[in-house]
Amino acid sequence: MDEQELRALLKENSAFTPSAERSGRMEYRRAGKSGLVLSRLSLGLWHNFGSVDNYEVMRSMVFTAFDNGINVFDIADNYGPTAGSAERNFGSIVSRDLAAYRDEMIVTTKAGFPAWKGPCGTGGGLKHLTASLNRSLKNLGLEYVDIFYHHRPDPETPLEETAYALKRICDSGKALYIGISNYGAALAEKMCALLREMKVPFVLDQVSYSIFERTCEREGLLRLAREQGFAVTAYSPLAQGLLTDRYLGGIPEGSRMQKEKYLRERFSEEKQGRIRALNELAKKRGQTLAEMALSWVLREDAVASVIIGASSAAQIRQNLQLDTAFTAEELAEIDKIAPAEESK
């Protein structure tokens, strides 16, 4: 049986048949000056894809995303819980339902945060990055990932070693493109220079970016991306849910903020007042607060994609209708409500 026959067989045996109109439902952007094309929304698997979560809900979320033109699925070696389980669950969904469409999908993973016990289970060294990607490919059941990220800077490992490890990985064919994550502008510039010198297809820096978190603006990362020909992907564009209507009336029962102390510490009456003011502006624009917040991040041409998390297919559908056109008055009002210099 050749590959074409195998793909036809997989389509026949899958419970999922995506819409033929899926690519027409999404806007796509280049990853900098590369040939890689990303949907402006990516589905993040940080939460709700672990060993403790409902597998059928995961499937429905992946199906809904793909059916609406989302082609980027963002994972990391430590996503779960437990670490690695998000990769295994997503890999199972791809194998069972989406293997015939692998060529349409941009699958990413990352390494750098603690993912297994022992001194080699974290960092930016050649050993950890190589071992992590091998584990990830096994978990995913894939021969390669489209983008492999170094998940965070490692001050204990020379930057040159991390760059060399990423080159080795790319040269091996186990990753097509290379990205970095949580690298500020100064360190990103150094890594970009190293990777460019090594002829590595470095395309993305993934950072936290939202109306409430503008460090990448203040540091000049967006400007650097334009100058150097890479792009930015934004995670937490909704500020861990603050930029939704969920917290307009306070902290709801059963929410992540109620359960996680570090999130509660970010919430206050003053912050709630800002959220309500932004919500009023969103209403004037004919959007929900979440739609406006995502649109605001995507207004930047240096941003190739924003990563959304979800706990249901319905939440994904709620984030699809975006309008990235803002008037100068609207942008000034957002800056007044949530000044860039006060973001954190």
Solvent accessible surface area in square Angstrom, and as a share of the most:
residue,aa,sasa,rsa
1,M,162,0.72
2,D,82,0.42
3,E,111,0.50
4,Q,147,0.65
5,E,97,0.44
6,L,82,0.41
7,R,57,0.21
8,A,49,0.38
9,L,75,0.37
10,L,52,0.26
11,K,98,0.42
12,E,137,0.61
13,N,110,0.56
14,S,16,0.11
15,A,89,0.69
16,F,21,0.09
17,T,114,0.66
18,P,11,0.07
19,S,25,0.16
20,A,96,0.74
21,E,116,0.52
22,R,41,0.15
23,S,72,0.47
24,G,72,0.69
25,R,117,0.43
26,M,21,0.10
27,E,72,0.32
28,Y,70,0.27
29,R,45,0.16
30,R,140,0.51
31,A,0,0.00
32,G,24,0.23
33,K,169,0.72
34,S,28,0.18
35,G,54,0.52
36,L,13,0.06
37,V,55,0.32
38,L,1,0.00
39,S,0,0.00
40,R,29,0.11
41,L,1,0.00
42,S,2,0.01
43,L,0,0.00
44,G,6,0.05
45,L,0,0.00
46,W,110,0.39
47,H,60,0.27
48,N,50,0.26
49,F,1,0.01
50,G,0,0.00
51,S,70,0.45
52,V,115,0.66
53,D,48,0.25
54,N,90,0.46
55,Y,57,0.22
56,E,92,0.41
57,V,58,0.33
58,M,2,0.01
59,R,18,0.07
60,S,43,0.28
61,M,0,0.00
62,V,0,0.00
63,F,32,0.13
64,T,17,0.10
65,A,0,0.00
66,F,5,0.02
67,D,34,0.17
68,N,24,0.12
69,G,4,0.04
70,I,1,0.00
71,N,20,0.10
72,V,8,0.05
73,F,0,0.00
74,D,5,0.02
75,I,0,0.00
76,A,0,0.00
77,D,8,0.04
78,N,45,0.23
79,Y,19,0.07
80,G,10,0.09
81,P,82,0.51
82,T,82,0.48
83,A,46,0.36
84,G,4,0.03
85,S,3,0.02
86,A,0,0.00
87,E,0,0.00
88,R,111,0.41
89,N,27,0.14
90,F,0,0.00
91,G,5,0.05
92,S,48,0.31
93,I,0,0.00
94,V,4,0.02
95,S,74,0.48
96,R,122,0.45
97,D,5,0.03
98,L,0,0.00
99,A,27,0.21
100,A,11,0.08
101,Y,19,0.07
102,R,20,0.07
103,D,106,0.55
104,E,74,0.33
105,M,2,0.01
106,I,17,0.09
107,V,0,0.00
108,T,1,0.00
109,T,0,0.00
110,K,0,0.00
111,A,0,0.00
112,G,0,0.00
113,F,60,0.25
114,P,83,0.52
115,A,16,0.12
116,W,58,0.20
117,K,196,0.83
118,G,48,0.46
119,P,132,0.83
120,C,56,0.33
121,G,0,0.00
122,T,47,0.27
123,G,10,0.09
124,G,0,0.00
125,G,15,0.14
126,L,50,0.25
127,K,131,0.55
128,H,4,0.02
129,L,0,0.00
130,T,53,0.31
131,A,25,0.19
132,S,0,0.00
133,L,1,0.01
134,N,65,0.33
135,R,118,0.43
136,S,0,0.00
137,L,19,0.09
138,K,174,0.74
139,N,35,0.18
140,L,3,0.01
141,G,65,0.62
142,L,27,0.13
143,E,158,0.71
144,Y,57,0.22
145,V,0,0.00
146,D,8,0.04
147,I,1,0.00
148,F,0,0.00
149,Y,3,0.01
150,H,1,0.00
151,H,15,0.07
152,R,75,0.27
153,P,37,0.23
154,D,28,0.15
155,P,131,0.83
156,E,161,0.72
157,T,24,0.14
158,P,80,0.50
159,L,35,0.18
160,E,101,0.45
161,E,65,0.29
162,T,3,0.02
163,A,0,0.00
164,Y,94,0.36
165,A,0,0.00
166,L,0,0.00
167,K,59,0.25
168,R,119,0.44
169,I,8,0.04
170,C,20,0.12
171,D,99,0.51
172,S,65,0.42
173,G,40,0.39
174,K,74,0.31
175,A,1,0.01
176,L,77,0.38
177,Y,46,0.17
178,I,0,0.00
179,G,0,0.00
180,I,0,0.00
181,S,0,0.00
182,N,49,0.25
183,Y,1,0.00
184,G,30,0.29
185,A,12,0.09
186,A,75,0.58
187,L,57,0.28
188,A,0,0.00
189,E,88,0.39
190,K,122,0.52
191,M,0,0.00
192,C,1,0.00
193,A,62,0.48
194,L,36,0.18
195,L,0,0.00
196,R,86,0.31
197,E,136,0.61
198,M,48,0.21
199,K,176,0.75
200,V,7,0.04
201,P,55,0.35
202,F,3,0.01
203,V,3,0.02
204,L,1,0.00
205,D,0,0.00
206,Q,5,0.02
207,V,12,0.07
208,S,31,0.20
209,Y,0,0.00
210,S,0,0.00
211,I,0,0.00
212,F,9,0.04
213,E,32,0.14
214,R,6,0.02
215,T,47,0.27
216,C,5,0.03
217,E,46,0.21
218,R,115,0.42
219,E,88,0.39
220,G,6,0.05
221,L,2,0.01
222,L,8,0.04
223,R,141,0.51
224,L,12,0.06
225,A,0,0.00
226,R,107,0.39
227,E,108,0.48
228,Q,75,0.33
229,G,10,0.10
230,F,5,0.02
231,A,3,0.03
232,V,0,0.00
233,T,6,0.03
234,A,0,0.00
235,Y,58,0.22
236,S,24,0.15
237,P,5,0.03
238,L,29,0.14
239,A,2,0.02
240,Q,33,0.15
241,G,20,0.19
242,L,1,0.00
243,L,0,0.00
244,T,25,0.14
245,D,96,0.50
246,R,125,0.46
247,Y,5,0.02
248,L,39,0.19
249,G,75,0.72
250,G,18,0.17
251,I,65,0.33
252,P,39,0.25
253,E,147,0.66
254,G,43,0.41
255,S,1,0.00
256,R,68,0.25
257,M,1,0.01
258,Q,65,0.29
259,K,146,0.62
260,E,55,0.25
261,K,134,0.57
262,Y,106,0.40
263,L,2,0.01
264,R,94,0.34
265,E,121,0.54
266,R,79,0.29
267,F,33,0.14
268,S,55,0.35
269,E,154,0.69
270,E,97,0.43
271,K,36,0.15
272,Q,22,0.10
273,G,38,0.36
274,R,54,0.20
275,I,0,0.00
276,R,121,0.44
277,A,40,0.31
278,L,0,0.00
279,N,16,0.08
280,E,91,0.41
281,L,17,0.08
282,A,0,0.00
283,K,123,0.52
284,K,167,0.71
285,R,43,0.16
286,G,69,0.66
287,Q,20,0.09
288,T,72,0.42
289,L,1,0.00
290,A,14,0.11
291,E,24,0.11
292,M,0,0.00
293,A,0,0.00
294,L,0,0.00
295,S,0,0.00
296,W,1,0.00
297,V,0,0.00
298,L,1,0.01
299,R,69,0.25
300,E,28,0.12
301,D,114,0.59
302,A,7,0.05
303,V,0,0.00
304,A,1,0.01
305,S,0,0.00
306,V,0,0.00
307,I,17,0.08
308,I,3,0.01
309,G,56,0.54
310,A,7,0.05
311,S,55,0.36
312,S,38,0.24
313,A,15,0.12
314,A,44,0.34
315,Q,72,0.32
316,I,0,0.00
317,R,128,0.47
318,Q,117,0.52
319,N,10,0.05
320,L,25,0.12
321,Q,133,0.59
322,L,24,0.12
323,D,73,0.38
324,T,39,0.23
325,A,72,0.55
326,F,31,0.13
327,T,71,0.41
328,A,78,0.60
329,E,129,0.58
330,E,33,0.15
331,L,55,0.27
332,A,60,0.47
333,E,70,0.31
334,I,0,0.00
335,D,63,0.33
336,K,160,0.68
337,I,21,0.11
338,A,3,0.03
339,P,24,0.15
340,A,25,0.19
341,E,131,0.59
342,E,92,0.41
343,S,11,0.07
344,K,187,0.79
